[in-house]
């Protein structure tokens, strides 16, 4: 995919973002969105410095002045995907300097780093109402993704209404889709016999790693230990952002959900939760495990004053789409974009 970019502006210097750049990043971002987001960038920069192999951040200077930044992180297995990608989370250019090719230069540097890392794709999302970023992605060679973004208002979900629902047949949701998106075949088919009081849902712990790997492998057919290990490590290091839980029945791990609260990705000014994995052991299908996990997730998000949760589903996976629609998810006002690197 060719990138239609402007020539790199004169005097531009690109380098990796450093800890001492945080105030400049926050100030530039505040000039764009209208208010400072210290906590969000502090968390992201801390993660980038601690996990240099997964987080990629670059800054741009022009004649010694900070004029732009870009940040992304490597996806390992979110939404059941098998192919790695860099998730472009934010790009910002100083007002008055936009349209001069600084953002394009930053993106080209990110693409070069992705190739060095052996990552074949860059993914991102944006509101369809943000016309400026839409034009930027178009010029950069991004295409509309084959996956759909869905979201749900936390206080308007219908998860609890499905307790005891016996209308979903076993095996309705395929474990794999054409675009590698999978949430676990049993997860959408288990709102049946077991009341939530019989399922013990608690925060994810380091000792749950083997159980999560086992459940995920039964559902995806792949042993994604690296991804699950990252999920557990993130849950242990930043419990305020990662919302990951395990459900046990009679002391046995029967399912899990992983989600995170994002406080500023993709230009958002309000916090939102991203549900990236939910899995229920097939042996515990139709026993309320998925119901208990989602009900607790929504309760935790409500306590954090997070108003919405979103997820990604392959647009041809009609059964999974139907499941999410049935518990109040709707098509998001955000669109998903991909760029394959050559």
N, C-alpha and C positions, 0 to 999 in steps of 0.2 A: 504494500500500500504506500504510494508516494505521499509525501508530506508537502503541502503547499505553504511554505513559510517565507517570511521576509528575510532578507539578509541580516546577519547578526549586527546590531547597532555598534557604532564605533565606541571604543572605550569600555566595552562590557567585559567584566571578569566574572567567571563562574567558579564556585568552589563549594566544598561541602559545608553545610550549616554547622556552626559551632555553638557551644553552650552560651557563650557571650553574645550570640546573635538574638537571643530570645526577645529582649525588649524591642529590638528593631523589628522583628517579625510581628510581635503583638501590636506595635504602633502602626505598622503598615496595614495589617489586617483590620485594625480598628478604623483606619481611614476609609477602608472599603465597605465594611459592614455596618459601621456606625457606633460600635462600642467595643471596648477591649475584652479579650477572652484569654486572660492570663492562665487560668487553670487548664484549659484545653491544650494550649501550646506547651505549657510546662510538662504536662503528662506525656505528650507526644515526643518532645525533645528528650525527656528522660528515657523513654522507651528506645528512641533511636540511638542514643549513646550507649545504652546497655545491650542492645541487640543490633549491632552494626550489620550483621549478615541478613537481617530481615527488613530493617527500616532504611529508606533512602531519602535524604534531604539535601537539597542544594540551594544556595543563595546566589544572588546576582548583585554585583556592584558596578556602578558606572562613575568613572572619575572619582573613585574612593567613597561614593555615597551608596548606601544600601537601597536598592530599587526593586527587588523582587525575590521570591522564594518559591520552591516547589517541594512537595513531600509525598511520599508513597510508601507502602509497605507490601511485603511479599505475602501473597495468599498461598496457603499450603493445602487447604482442603475444605474451606468454607463452602456451604451449600452442596456438599458432596462432590465437588469438582475434583477431577484427577489431575488436570493440567494446571501447573503453577502460573501465576501472573503477578504483575505489580499492580496494586490498587492505588490509583492516583487519588489522594485524599484532598489536597488543596494546592492551588497555585494562585499567587497574588503578585500584582505589579503595581508599583506606586502610581496613584492617580496623577494624571498629567504626562505619564510615561507610557500609558497603555496604547497599544497600536503601533509601537515602535519596534516590535520584534523581540522584546525581552522575554515574554512568556514563551514564544516559540523557541528561543535559545535554551531556556530552562528545560522545556519538554524534550528537545533534541538531546540534551545532556542526560536526561532521565532515560531516554530510549537507549543511548549508548551504554549506560550502566546496566540496563535490563539485559542487553545482549551479552555483556561481560558475565553476568550472573547466570546466563543460560535460560533466561525467562522469555518465553515466546510471545507474550501478550501483555498489553496494558488495558486495564478496565477502569471505569469511573462511572459516576452518575451525576445528573444535574436536573434541576427543575426545568420543565419545558418553557416556563415563563422567563427564564434567564437568557434572553436573546443574545447577549454579548458572549457568554460562555458557549452557547450553541454554535455561534459563528466560529469561535476559536477552535472547538472540536472538529467542526466541518473542515476548516482550513488545514487542520493537523492530520486529517485522514482517518478520523474515528468513524465507525459505523454503528448504527443502532443494533443493540444486542438482541440475540434470539431469546433472551430471558426477560421475564416480566417482573417488575417491582410491585409488591403489594404492601399495603400498610393498614393499620387498625388503630382506632382510638382506644386507649387503655380502658377508659371508663365506659365504653360502649360495646365491649366484646360480649359474645354469647357463649363463651366456653362452658360456663356453669350449666347452661340450658341443655347440654348434651350428656349430662350424667344419666346413665341408664338407657341411652339411645341404642337401639338394636338394629338400626336400618342399614348399617354399613357391613358389607360382607367381607370375609377374610380375603386377603390378596388383591383387593381392589386397586391398590397403588403399586405400580411397578417399582422394583428396587433401583432401576436405572432408567434414565431418560436419554434421549438422543444428544442432549447437551450436557450430560454428566451431572445433572442436578438431582440430588437424592436426600430425602429427609428420613428415610427408614420406612419400609413398607408397612410395618405394623403401627406406626405412630398415629396415623389417621383413622385406624380401624379399631381402637381399643376403648371407646367411650361406652363400655357396656356394664359388666357385672359388678366390679369391685367399687365400693364407695371410696371417696378420697381419704376417709379416715383409716382405711386399711393399707394405704400406701404411705410410706415414710419418705418425705421429700426434704432434703437438706442440701446445704451448700457443698459444692465439689471440694474434695480433699485430695491431697497428693496420693494417698493410698488407693484411690479409685482408678488409677491409670489402667491397670490390667483389665478391670471390668469394662471400662469404656472401650478399650481396644477390642475386646471380645465382642461386645454388642455391635460396634461399628462394623467389624469384619463380617458378622453374620448378615448384616443388612446390605453392605456394599459389595461384598465379595472380594474386598481388597484389605490388606493389613496396612492401615494408615497410622502407624505408631508415631511417626514424626509429627503429624498434625495434632493428634490427640495429646501428645506430650507437650506441645506448645500451648494447647488449650488449658491443660492443667497448670502449667507454669505461670501462665498469665492470670489464672484465677487465684493462684497463691500470692502473686506479687502485687496485684492491683484489684482488690475485691470491690473497690468503689466503682470500677468501670466494667469489669467482667461479671456477668450474672449467669453463672453456670451451676447447675444442680443435678443431683442424682436421686433417682427414686428406687426404694427398696421394698420388696415384698417378702415378708418372713425372713428378713435379714439378707436377702439375695438381691444384688443389683439387677434391676429389671429395665431401667431406661435412664436417659439423661437428656438434658437440654443445655445448649450453650448459646449465650447471648451476651451482648455488650452494649453499654450505654455510650453513645457517641455525642460529644458535646461541641461539635463544630466541624465535622468532616463535610466536604463538598459545599462549603459556603453556608451550611445551616446556621441559623442564629438561635434555634431552640433545640434542646436535647431530644434525642430519639434513640430508641433501642433497636438493635439489629439482631434478629434471630437467625443464626447461621447453621445450627445443627439441632435436630431433635431425633432421637432414636429410641425405639422400644424393642427389647428382645422379643423375637417372634414367639417364644414360649409363653410370653405374658400378654399376647394380643387379646383384645376384648376384655381387659380386666381393669381399665380405668387408669393405667399408668400415664399415658400421654395426657389425659385429662388433668390428672393431679399435677403434672409438671407444668403445663401451661397455666393452670389456675394459680399456682404459686408464683410463676414468673410474672403474671399480670399484677398480682398483689405486691410483689417486691418493687416492680416498676412504679406502681401507684405511690408507694411509700417514698420513692425517690423523686416524686413529682415529674416523672417522665410521662409525657402525654400520649406518645405514639410508639408503636413497634412496627418494624418493616422487615420484609424478607424477600427472597428472590426465588422464582419458580420458572422452569422452562415453559414457554408459551404453549407448547403442544401437550403438556402434561395435564390434561383436562380433569382427571380425577383428583390430583393434588390441588389444582386450582379450585375445584369445587369444594374440597375440604376447607381450605382457608376462607373461601367466600362464605361458607356456612357458619363460620364462627366470627363473622363480621369484618374480615379483611376485604379490602377493595383495591382496585387498581390505583397505584400511587400517581401523584402529580409529578413524580420524578421519573426520568428515563435512564436506562442503562446503556452504556456505550463500550465498545471494544475496539482495540486496534491491534491487529496481528503484525508482528515485527518480522522483517526479512533480514 
